[in-house]
Amino acid sequence: MKSETLMLQSLFAACLLICVLTLGAMFATPSIASSAAVSHAPVAPMASSAG
């Protein structure tokens, strides 16, 4: 019973660490770089069908 409890606690700690690292990476990434990358993306010309 003790080994199962230890395994579950270590799994919980590993999952918590992964979640914290993922959230930290999302908050640490500057949003200016992602918006600049989007603004330089190629845009297809829109064709109007009026006529």
Secondary structure, 3 states (H helix, E strand, C coil): CHHHHHHHHHHHHHHHHHHHHHHHHHHHCCHHHHHHHHHCCCCCCCCCCCC
